Amino acid sequence: MNRISLIPFLLCTTPLSSHAQKIQQPHIVLILCDDMGFSDLGCYGSEIHTPNIDKLAQDGIRFSQFKNTGRSCPSRAALLTGRYQHQVGMGWMAEVDEHRPGYRGQIDKEYPTIAEIMKAGGYRTYMSGKWHVTTTGGYDAPNGSYPVQRGFDRYYGCLHGGGSYYKPDPVYNDLKRITQLPDDYYYTKAITDSAVSFIHTHDTDKPMFLYLAHYAPHLPLQAPAEYVEKCMDRYKVGYDVLRKQRFEKQKRLGLIPDNMELPIFNKEFNGKRPSWNELTPEQQEKWIKDMATYAAMIEIMDEGIGLVIKELKKKNMYENTVFLFMSDNGATNEGGFIGQLMSDLSNTPYRSYKKWGFQGGTSSPLILSYGNKNKNLQKGRVCNQPAHIIDIMPTCMALGNVAYPKTFSHADLPGTNLLPAITGQSIHKRTLYFEHQSSCAIIEGNWKLVRADRNSQWELIDLDKDPFETHDLSATYPDKVEELESKWIEWANTHKVFPLEDKPWTERINFYQEKNSYQKGDY
């Protein structure tokens, strides 16, 4: 039997009848976590216990070269629209509307979300968790950009991008703002509970699209004490030992080439990264406690994903459910010196952190798993082909055999369908582009051109030989630098990227709020 025929509806381009759609369109559970590094899952090398996510990887495929935009809001906008973030108005963050093209702080109504597209294709659509694509200042009343106003039939979660796990704000149930939370409230568990509730009440005559957007393990580091305590002992050996253990496990898993050596990123620590033994006892103690808390937050999320899977099985939906799991960016160094040492472990083996265009900021896990239906496919395989978060929408559309709605223009999506990777076929090759807070990059084949910000020099990297970005070849191949820079500038000119802005967080928000004092978060 031809391998492709095992999944005929995945690669089918002929429209299905409505009866066939009811039978064959798969349910889709799209899971996005927040600020989790490339190596933080067991199936990507970690000592963190993630049995439910690892089982999805075991039953599906893992991507080793999946890229995001490097930051929360832009990645969410790219995931939700299938486009580069600047094109849809989310070039920076939702914290401020800069009133200039590409930087409006929420998704332009001109572009449909994945929920609007899947809904038009016959899906019931649900979302539970972090939204973060409505401009701050637009929380007092629905302004047209809330989840249920952008294609979701049901929504529960917090519109904002940060805050307490015990008292997130503003929490919405559809369009109703929730002002009182239970005393034992914990955001990760509430996200799970609402997702389970949506599945429980779902009418199985229709396919389900569920966007499960976890806040974990984003700062602040908060988790119930009993979960933290279970993680403490494994971190007492320190980050040097754990980082090497993760690296060697990644080699065994086929996530990185077997002939590579683990790099030490001294430059990221202003010249000298300290070894574990160079920390004071107080610093070691803090790192252990903070890392245990971080691990606990991921383990609680994994526990919740297990409950979602359990409910799908109770509803006899699991066999026909596709799971996609990813992180919105790499781990962050926003937690100061200790936080940077934590992220140095989390992003193993990559350089740098969230918000930069280097591998550590833009590399994250991607798992694609299909219940138990395709038993004859190669399970547990690693796909080493490049993929990007703009590919998620066309992949979901292909899964559901859903067309781009005729009521919207701009049907030319820049992403590509990742489903051929399921059967070991090649994914459509293309050039990938990055920009956030003037940190820029372009990847074309084995070449990557990247810079930390608009005031820094471009670095040229040969990713085949140097996937960890330790050797700048710009002086050796100046013509290649010029070629790639020209392509990046052309993309930036056509995608509302310019002018670049690199003001620090608070200064940037204050500048645009003062310039646009009438801003209330609307279009």
C-alpha atoms as one frame of an Amber mdcrd trajectory, in Angstrom:
protein
   0.000   0.000   0.000   1.233   3.491  -0.798   2.177   5.268   2.450   0.347
   8.421   1.431  -2.917   6.506   1.087  -2.823   5.825   4.827  -3.895   9.421
   5.381  -5.920  10.314   2.278  -7.902  13.097   3.905  -4.750  14.819   5.173
  -3.392  15.498   1.718  -6.675  15.625  -0.208  -7.345  18.741  -2.270 -10.800
  17.797  -3.534 -13.652  19.314  -1.473 -15.496  16.753   0.626 -19.256  16.392
   0.801 -20.846  17.638   4.029 -21.501  14.031   5.095 -17.918  13.029   4.451
 -16.674  16.095   6.311 -18.583  15.041   9.434 -16.908  11.649   9.331 -13.418
  12.540   8.154 -12.530  16.018   9.402 -10.306  15.463  12.423 -10.640  17.246
  15.726  -7.668  19.545  16.311  -6.103  20.465  19.658  -3.549  23.244  19.218
  -1.453  23.720  22.375   0.807  26.727  22.870   2.868  27.209  26.002   4.676
  30.376  27.021   8.417  31.145  27.379   9.460  27.498  27.475  12.928  26.664
  26.150  13.859  24.217  23.403  15.105  21.528  25.822  12.456  21.758  28.576
  10.400  18.678  27.629  11.451  15.127  28.396  11.167  14.283  24.694  13.506
  17.202  23.886  16.165  16.273  26.431  14.889  17.473  29.810  14.788  15.986
  33.283  11.396  17.698  33.706   8.642  15.067  33.888   6.291  15.526  30.917
   4.832  12.030  30.313   1.691  13.189  28.520   3.485  15.477  26.082   6.198
  12.831  25.623   3.474  10.310  24.689   2.233  12.696  21.981   5.785  12.826
  20.640   6.078   9.056  20.822   2.857   8.709  18.800   3.729  11.461  16.322
   6.700  13.426  15.049   8.972  16.050  16.571  10.425  18.948  14.621  14.004
  19.871  15.489  14.101  23.057  13.393  10.806  24.743  14.266  11.022  28.532
  14.551   8.847  31.177  16.175   9.041  34.985  16.153  10.991  35.272  19.423
   8.260  36.923  21.530   4.749  36.270  22.826   2.417  38.667  20.979   4.119
  38.382  17.581   4.134  34.565  17.773   0.455  34.495  18.713  -0.431  36.829
  15.863   1.569  34.698  13.418  -0.027  31.493  14.695  -3.542  32.940  14.595
  -3.258  34.454  11.103  -0.670  32.359   9.281   1.260  35.530   8.451   4.302
  37.426   9.612   3.270  39.512  12.592   3.971  42.977  11.169   1.633  42.373
   8.260  -1.331  41.932  10.621  -0.490  44.790  13.023   1.473  43.000  15.752
   5.033  43.988  14.916   5.872  44.583  18.562   3.583  43.975  21.545  -0.042
  44.434  22.610   1.061  46.847  25.335   0.618  49.924  23.125  -0.928  50.989
  19.827   1.850  52.882  18.059  -0.566  54.155  15.389   1.759  53.239  12.562
   1.422  50.403  10.045   2.546  47.086  11.422   2.466  48.200  15.066  -1.187
  48.597  16.086  -1.011  46.231  19.077  -3.740  43.855  17.906  -4.684  41.823
  14.850  -6.094  43.817  11.947  -9.703  42.886  11.114  -8.659  42.647   7.475
  -7.022  39.293   8.182  -9.030  36.286   9.407  -7.874  34.283  12.392  -7.456
  30.538  12.337 -10.684  30.300  14.368 -12.638  32.278  11.761 -11.263  30.083
   8.996 -11.888  26.772  10.759 -15.365  27.902  11.810 -16.222  28.734   8.195
 -15.063  25.215   7.337 -17.567  23.569   9.657 -15.643  23.442  12.951 -16.850
  24.358  16.414 -14.098  26.554  17.825 -12.945  26.908  21.418 -10.135  28.711
  23.193  -8.845  28.414  26.734  -5.978  30.518  28.086  -3.773  33.461  27.218
  -4.954  35.760  24.396  -2.528  38.735  24.419  -3.507  40.144  21.031  -5.874
  42.876  22.237  -4.203  46.217  22.871  -3.730  47.061  26.534  -6.371  49.671
  27.286  -9.031  47.693  25.433 -10.058  45.543  28.385 -12.884  47.614  29.810
 -15.357  46.564  27.133 -15.198  44.307  24.059 -13.678  46.272  21.184 -14.006
  43.787  18.346 -10.724  42.000  19.038 -11.753  39.576  21.805 -11.560  35.818
  21.092 -15.292  35.316  20.603 -15.274  38.334  18.279 -12.472  36.781  16.223
 -13.988  33.393  15.483 -14.083  31.411  18.716 -17.481  30.056  19.759 -16.368
  29.849  23.385 -13.509  31.397  25.362 -12.157  31.312  28.887  -8.942  32.972
  29.974  -6.995  36.152  30.552  -6.732  38.732  27.779  -3.497  40.186  29.130
  -0.057  38.647  28.650   1.303  38.631  32.189   0.504  38.678  35.874  -0.202
  36.383  38.785  -1.180  32.724  38.407  -3.402  33.153  41.449  -5.081  36.404
  40.411  -4.767  36.924  36.641  -6.617  39.929  35.204  -8.693  40.495  33.159
 -10.262  37.025  33.054 -13.142  36.594  30.629 -15.755  33.921  30.092 -16.798
  34.640  26.500 -17.597  38.384  26.735 -18.281  38.404  30.468 -15.521  39.678
  32.713 -14.910  37.542  35.807 -14.203  39.761  38.800 -14.104  37.165  41.601
 -11.869  34.089  41.539 -11.957  31.188  44.047  -9.445  31.196  46.916  -7.756
  28.057  45.543  -7.535  29.414  41.989  -4.459  28.542  39.914  -4.439  29.762
  36.337  -2.895  26.686  34.699  -5.480  24.399  36.279  -8.316  26.787  35.363
  -7.160  26.738  31.737  -7.232  22.940  31.826 -10.654  22.834  33.509 -12.243
  25.095  30.904 -10.706  23.103  28.034 -12.030  19.867  29.532 -15.456  21.499
  29.934 -15.505  22.595  26.289 -14.697  19.039  25.181 -17.284  17.573  27.556
 -20.098  19.688  26.098 -18.960  19.484  22.479 -21.477  18.070  19.979 -19.517
  15.338  18.217 -21.577  15.723  15.060 -19.170  18.554  14.285 -15.372  18.607
  14.272 -13.738  20.498  17.141 -10.918  23.048  16.973  -9.505  23.767  20.440
  -6.774  26.352  21.002  -5.242  25.617  24.413  -2.978  28.591  25.181  -1.123
  27.973  28.427   0.497  30.826  30.365   3.036  28.459  31.936   5.954  28.642
  32.438   5.988  32.438  31.939   7.141  34.579  34.867   6.299  35.027  37.728
   7.569  31.735  39.087   4.532  30.468  40.993   3.416  26.908  41.707   1.820
  25.033  44.611   4.439  23.989  47.176   3.785  20.254  46.850   4.650  20.350
  43.156   7.802  22.384  43.733   9.016  20.073  46.484   8.847  17.062  44.147
  11.276  18.789  41.778  13.861  20.128  44.230  16.320  17.225  44.471  16.964
  16.885  40.740  18.356  20.454  40.535  20.889  20.187  43.355  23.573  18.965
  40.927  23.549  22.381  39.247  23.176  23.607  35.711  26.562  22.468  34.351
  25.738  18.795  34.929  22.123  19.137  33.770  23.025  21.072  30.642  25.470
  18.370  29.577  22.929  15.648  30.368  20.310  17.380  28.252  22.765  17.817
  25.395  23.755  14.160  25.356  20.118  13.085  25.516  19.320  15.381  22.558
  22.009  13.595  20.579  20.510  10.191  21.430  17.061  11.436  20.412  18.334
  12.672  17.052  17.475  16.304  17.764  21.009  17.555  17.181  23.944  16.123
  15.190  25.905  13.489  17.047  29.281  15.079  16.244  28.573  18.436  17.899
  30.169  19.716  21.097  28.236  21.601  23.755  29.070  25.327  23.463  29.558
  27.717  26.367  28.086  31.136  25.569  30.455  33.443  27.429  29.517  36.411
  25.229  25.936  36.285  26.508  27.311  36.767  30.036  29.440  39.790  29.092
  32.575  37.728  28.662  32.448  34.936  31.263  29.662  32.518  32.067  30.163
  31.324  35.661  30.405  27.633  36.416  28.067  26.169  39.044  30.862  26.002
  41.618  31.573  29.707  41.200  28.160  30.657  42.578  27.737  31.500  46.236
  25.698  29.033  48.339  22.880  31.606  48.413  22.896  31.885  44.612  22.906
  28.117  44.251  20.000  27.799  46.649  17.986  30.387  44.735  18.704  28.733
  41.389  17.621  25.342  42.738  14.352  26.708  44.167  13.545  28.811  41.109
  14.347  26.009  38.685  12.252  23.563  40.704   9.350  26.017  40.574   9.783
  26.451  36.828   9.811  22.683  36.345   6.718  22.323  38.536   4.854  24.840
  36.359   5.595  22.750  33.259   4.648  19.520  35.032   1.285  20.995  36.089
   0.676  21.963  32.464   1.557  18.437  31.341  -0.777  16.999  33.969  -3.565
  19.155  32.546  -2.853  17.984  28.989  -3.302  14.461  30.335  -6.767  15.439
  31.594  -7.643  16.877  28.178  -6.591  13.603  26.542  -8.607  11.627  29.102
 -11.749  13.632  28.314 -11.221  13.174  24.572 -11.060   9.424  25.136 -14.240
   9.498  27.257 -15.999  11.261  24.372 -14.603   8.755  21.845 -12.882  11.651
  20.075  -9.243  10.793  20.738  -8.731   8.404  17.837  -9.647  11.189  15.404
  -7.814  14.065  17.116  -4.691  15.805  15.860  -2.477  17.432  18.488   0.003
  20.218  17.806   2.193  21.345  20.693   4.706  24.217  20.649   6.144  27.164
  22.605   5.766  30.808  21.583   9.476  31.585  22.039  12.594  30.452  23.850
  13.170  30.810  27.571  13.691  34.321  28.926  16.572  36.005  30.754  14.147
  38.543  32.257  14.643  37.031  35.708  18.023  38.689  36.286  21.301  36.829
  36.738  19.742  33.669  38.183  17.008  33.761  35.543  19.645  33.950  32.809
  21.401  30.893  34.230  18.049  29.083  34.218  17.429  30.001  30.572  20.949
  28.975  29.646  19.837  25.476  30.664  16.342  25.708  29.179  17.565  26.798
  25.741  20.237  24.065  25.523  22.070  23.932  23.132  21.178  27.299  21.621
  22.484  30.830  22.019  20.576  33.754  23.554  17.013  34.104  24.788  13.472
  35.289  24.203  13.092  38.507  22.130  16.316  38.059  20.113  16.629  36.579
  16.644  19.294  34.068  17.655  18.486  30.371  17.892  17.751  30.451  21.631
  15.045  33.064  21.140  13.342  31.606  18.071  13.730  27.820  18.522  11.077
  25.788  20.289   9.589  22.295  20.239   6.884  21.363  17.765   5.087  18.049
  18.142   2.466  16.842  15.670   0.571  13.745  16.790  -2.522  12.041  15.425
  -4.273  10.076  18.187  -4.132   6.383  17.358  -5.742   6.462  13.923  -2.625
   6.230  11.764  -1.098   3.189  13.386   1.076   2.333  10.374   2.911   5.632
  10.186   6.449   5.978  11.522   5.912   7.136  15.093   8.424   8.905  17.278
  10.358  10.216  14.280  12.315  13.497  14.300  11.860  15.836  11.340  14.956
  17.959  10.738  13.378  20.129   8.051  12.800  23.843   8.789   9.325  24.885
   9.915   7.865  28.151  11.200   4.918  29.232  13.307   3.285  30.774  10.187
   2.939  27.157   8.975   0.423  26.209  11.670  -2.596  27.788   9.950  -2.073
  26.173   6.520  -1.395  22.860   8.277  -4.684  23.042  10.192  -6.517  24.076
   7.033  -5.083  21.046   5.236  -6.042  18.768   8.123  -9.639  19.927   8.008
  -9.782  20.343   4.220 -10.819  23.936   4.906 -10.584  26.713   2.330  -9.702
  30.356   2.915 -13.024  32.256   3.322 -14.073  34.187   0.223 -15.314  37.006
   2.457 -11.679  37.939   3.176  -9.034  39.153   0.769  -5.289  38.379   0.998
  -5.582  34.610   0.519  -1.868  34.292  -0.280  -0.468  32.739   2.909   3.341
  32.782   3.291   3.399  29.588   5.349   3.338  26.009   4.134   1.515  22.796
   4.976   3.671  20.608   7.236   1.677  17.393   6.745   3.986  15.873   4.128
   6.530  15.520   6.953   4.247  12.917   8.541   5.126  10.482   5.756   8.759
  11.537   5.464   8.272  13.757   2.428   9.974  17.108   1.897   8.327  20.282
   3.151   8.178  23.147   0.689  11.452  25.091   1.020  11.367  28.850   1.482
  13.268  31.723   3.038  12.306  32.621   6.620  12.390  36.151   8.045  12.572
  37.544  11.585  12.389  40.919  13.324  11.534  41.879  16.860  12.582  45.049
  18.645  15.142  45.554  15.815  16.734  42.126  16.316  16.692  40.825  12.751
  17.417  37.564  10.937  16.938  35.705   7.677  17.388  31.972   7.091  17.895
  30.685   3.565  19.074  27.121   3.166  22.073  26.580   5.427  22.779  30.325
   5.747  21.539  32.599   8.504  22.147  36.326   8.745  21.366  37.717  12.211
  22.003  40.752  14.385  21.112  41.571  17.985  19.635  44.994  17.142  19.776
  47.716  14.531  22.980  49.133  16.044  24.838  45.814  15.870  26.728  44.299
  12.964  25.240  41.437  10.978  26.616  37.980  11.759  26.690  35.311   9.054
  26.210  31.735  10.239  26.522  28.433   8.387  23.812  26.474  10.206  24.909
  23.130   8.762  28.323  23.402  10.403  27.476  25.798  13.231  23.852  25.412
  14.382  24.735  27.009  17.728  25.859  30.322  16.134  29.361  30.473  17.556
  31.341  31.466  14.420  30.601  34.672  12.487  31.562  34.264   8.811  30.558
  37.741   7.645  34.150  38.831   6.981  34.819  35.674   4.980  31.713  35.869
   2.772  30.818  39.576   2.371  28.902  38.923  -0.869  26.599  36.469   0.924
  25.988  39.062   3.651  25.024  41.645   1.045  22.762  39.189  -0.776  20.874
  38.118   2.358  20.661  41.651   3.754  19.085  42.827   0.484  16.477  40.065
   0.698  15.743  40.904   4.326  15.314  44.622   3.470  12.985  43.760   0.593
  10.863  41.640   2.956  10.860  44.381   5.603   9.763  46.972   3.036   6.813
  44.840   1.914   5.690  43.667   5.370   5.310  46.929   7.333   8.488  46.329
   9.357  10.097  49.761   8.937  10.936  52.018  10.650  12.769  49.889  13.214
  12.346  50.808  16.853  14.669  49.722  19.661  13.565  51.821  22.634  13.557
  49.856  25.920  10.210  48.488  27.112   8.977  51.257  29.421  10.440  54.074
  27.337   8.758  52.745  24.213   5.353  52.399  25.863   5.549  55.847  27.443
   6.693  57.439  24.188   3.779  56.124  22.134   1.189  56.592  24.854   2.200
  60.235  25.189   2.275  60.654  21.427  -1.151  59.040  21.125  -2.847  60.079
  24.345  -6.253  59.253  22.896  -5.347  55.567  22.639  -8.065  53.335  24.049
  -7.085  50.104  22.376  -9.435  50.339  19.405  -8.514  50.290  15.737
